[in-house]
Amino acid sequence: MGLFDVFKDKDDEDDKGEATEEINFESFKNQDSSSGIEQEPKQETPSYSPPTEETPSYSSSQTTSQIGIEALMDKRVKLEEAIDYVGLMIKNLKDKRTKLVKNIEDESVDIRNLKEKLTKINQFIQEESDGLQQLTSKRSQVEKDADDVGNIVYGLRDKISEIDKIVADEASKIKSFKDSRSGSS
């Protein structure tokens, strides 16, 4: 028997006969036993039967609210919403972590590239420094060679000056000899 069967016309119930009332009794018994409340003993009299049927229906809805099934269902719904919210938070955290991992990986690649560039720059600077030291060494050698050449040039100039002096002395001796010979003649 359903919840609203109590409100049906009695003519409908009379057509069904006694078997229906036994079935209805069994269904109420099953409802009450499933709700966990002990059923009060029913009387078998047909005149008292409709109020008996109404009482278990009322007590069934009353027991539902007494047990707190609606509150439990509300709590379950809220817990499901909370779980969904936590799941969304976890998804957002995973997305953020994934972005962070990607950003860190990108930064790592950029830093590796910068490190390689700096290593190449350092090698270039070292090569240039070595090249400058070699140039300084060569310049020093060239300066030394230039000083040596300058000294040689000065030495040769001095020798040439001496030779020029000797040549000039000899020329003056020859001239004075010629002058003395021409003056004696």
Buried (B, 14 or more C-beta within 10 A) or exposed (E): BEEEBBEEEEEEBEEEEEEBBEEBBEBBEEBBEEBEBEBEEBEEEEEEBBEBBEBBBEBBEEBEEEEEEEEEEEEEEEEEEEEEEEEEEEEEEEEEEEEEEEEEEEEEEEEEEEEEEEEEEEEEEEEEEEEEEEEEEEEEEEEEEEEEEEEEEEEEEEEEEEEEEEEEEEEEEEEEEEEEEEEEE
